[in-house]
């Protein structure tokens, strides 16, 4: 697990010092990982992107967030995202992060959200040197009502189809909302 500095802490460091530079680079890396492929979300946040990101990271660190793939889902809740296409973007980013950084033994992750419960994003780890990781989007008919904002599944071996054993994911960070 990578430790990230609080943006509030970085502002207190003397500019130009090694500590300030390293902490700023760590936050820039996290921001790129969190928002890099979420172009429509960045457009929606507009000039509030930097402020919203900084406030979110401060709250997430204070709450003891593991800073794993679920960070994307919590960021969406924090920002008050309610558009299905933005949730799709965040689910893709979450699956991409899981594929790259999770240390669990599972081979795939499927994630879905209540805003568009029939949409499913699947992250697949590479099974050999010949095929790399992949993130796929698809749909699945909803068999039951989602009582939590998100659900997910993980599995071992090759991905063939989704089961019915969805686990709920309860966001760790409360909604703050950003201006529209």
Protein Blocks (a to p, Z undefined) as FASTA:
>chain_A
ZZdddfklmmmpcghiaklmmmmmmmmmmmmmmmmmmmmlmmmnmmmlmmmmmmmmmmmm
mnopahiaklmmmmmmmnopabfklmmmmmmmmmmmmmmmpcbfbfbdcdddfklmmbcc
dddddfbfkbccdddddddddfbdcfbfbdcdddedjdfbdcfkdccdddfbdcebpaZZ
